[in-house]
Amino acid sequence: MEAAATTCYRHPSTEAYVRCTRCDRYICPDCMREASVGHQCVECVKEGQRSVRRPRTVFGGAVSRATAPVVTYVLIALNVLAYLGEVVRPETVDRFGVLGAALTGPDGEQYYYRGDTFPGYELTGIADGEWYRLVTGAFLHLPPDASFGVMHLLFNMFALWNIGRAVEGQLGRARYLALYLLSAVGGSVLVYLLAPDTSTVGASGAVFGLAAAYWVIHRRLGHDMAAVNRFMAGFLIWMVLSALFTSWQGHLGGLLTGALVTYGLAYAPARLRTGALQLAGGAVLLGLFAVAVAVQTSALTG
């Protein structure tokens, strides 16, 4: 008496004589996937891929097979697009630049704010609730008719291109983007605290944050620090020299924020280097920024 022919569990009309080494079900040649021992079915291969832990860097970011620094490309594109917007509408700088407090007069011009308002003059800036300036100002640059002009954009984008690619590769895309934005906000917050009547624009705060991250990353990985220290010294010298015509407060705020964030990513105990805890740490830092802004706003407006 002949035994009944076995069929593939996914294709009942097809005879099968090979079993999946994982689930022991019969599979036809179309459903076979080579394994280290024997063959597995399609479903078991998918389940195995889901259960395999993705490799991560020492900073907690997932190791990506893609080599393109996508986030760096996007950030550069956003800065360039914002600059084109400034060319078309020059008033964009006054509307979205980092500005703590100023009085906008009937003529549309801005005047120093010293705690008092006058008929026809309106309070303008972060002190008036325009918190978005803390972020938007970091994507704007000096307009073409300024003394530094388009070179302001080119210098910052050149630095972002060179440093950003290395930092993104180590931190992963999500952590890198968070670092960039936190550094940008950190620079804007320090401007608001120390020079609230100054209007500033530029990605320099974020770039200085990336420079600090670059230094911390190399130190954590045990690389030769001689060249990295020279690189960092150049950035610090630039921060001092550029204080004559740029916002050193923004540079320093971004530098300190970038160093703090990356130090936390690099030297936190392994059990704390999870996405959820790192997200919570970023939220706490944003909370501290919000408190500092609220206290300064209260001091300025009385």
Secondary structure, DSSP 8 states (H G I E B T S, - for coil): ------B-SS-TTSB--EE-TTT--EE-GGG-EE-SSSEE-HHHHHHHHHHS---B-TTS-B--S--S-HHHHHHHHHHHHHHHHHHH-TTHHHHHSEES-EEE-TTS-EEE--S---TT-EEESGGGT-TTHHHHGGG----TTSSSTHHHHHHHHHHHHHHHHHHHHHH-HHHHHHHHHHHHHHHHHHHHHH-TT-EE--SHHHHHHHHHHHHHHHHHTT--HHHHHHHHHHHHHHHHHGGGTS-HHHHHHHHHHHHHHHHHHHHS-GGG-SHHHHHHHHHHHHHHHHHHHHHHHHHHH-
